[in-house]
Amino acid sequence: MTKVGVLTSGGDAPGMNAAIRAAVRNGIANGMKMYGIERGYEGLIDGDIYEMDIASVGDIIHRGGTKLQTARSKRFMTEEGLDKAVMMIQNFGLDAVIVIGGEGSFKGAATLADRGINVMCVPCTIDNDMGYTDTTIGFDTAVNTVLSAIGNIRDTSSSHERTTIIEVMGRSCGDIALYAGLAGGAESVLIPELPFDLNAVCMRIVQGRNRGKKHNIIIKAEGVNIETNELADMIHERTGVDTKVVVLGYLQRGGTPTASDRLFATRASFKAIELIRDGASNRAIGLAGMEIVHYPLKEAIEIPTRPATDFLRLIDVLS
């Protein structure tokens, strides 16, 4: 009987539970034994592995976070830690491991593949920073969380006639800022992939004030190369407009996953089981349009992300 382990690794993202549920239930439907691995690669090293049944993934599809818990494992990055992880997979007789996570988790899976372990990778990260797939699980929910915050902040920003800088997640990828900024009607969006023009940002604020605009919303990804409070001080000095900072932080990771994230997570993990059943190995599963696709894992990791820079032009025109 085929034995398959499932783990969630790295930062949590809404939709992870939907992915776990689909993997476990489709695996059992295909006559497999399914095993949950707690706390990602850290739990794999420690042997925190247990058999899962259909009931063990009941009532989780709508929940944020991850039933299996998650962690970032420094031990797994060492030869000793990797050796222990492989040994645990062998101890439990696992024929394959489904890895649900982001770029770092996929790279960890690739090291397992180099040791002869069959891995299937499901892209689950709010950052949308994986170039081989149109989107990642959790991204849509995170954008909608930011949109909700923009709406609330706009109310108070307008009441006090101020500029508000909203810092969102995105150390190297500015997609959350871009998508939420365009959909939320922000005046300016700053992303780490491109330099920003402080003069242009300030000019837009002054021009808006001159035509009677009561407030401004600026969305800034955390990876932009300037501290957010410092940026606020510079804008205030140059425009004379009261400028506040709101850092959304881990608020973006939580919450009920959107229908889009649940559907993608369900379809991707369902496909992972089918690939294992059909004898495929070491694949990265993604989305192209409305189709679930899969690529060799190492090739997928190497495909770069491309920021939606056309969104910036739309934001400039529409603000």
HUVENGI-V402187 format. One record per helix or strand. SS is the DSSP state (A for helix, B for strand). FROM is the first residue (numbers start at 1). TO is the last residue. If there is no record, write none. Layout:
BEGIN
SS FROM TO
SS FROM TO
END
This chain:
BEGIN
B 3 8
A 16 29
B 33 37
A 40 46
B 49 52
A 54 57
A 75 77
A 79 91
B 96 101
A 103 114
B 119 124
B 137 137
A 139 159
B 163 168
A 175 183
B 188 190
A 198 210
B 216 221
A 228 239
B 243 247
A 249 253
A 259 277
B 283 288
B 291 296
A 297 302
A 310 318
END
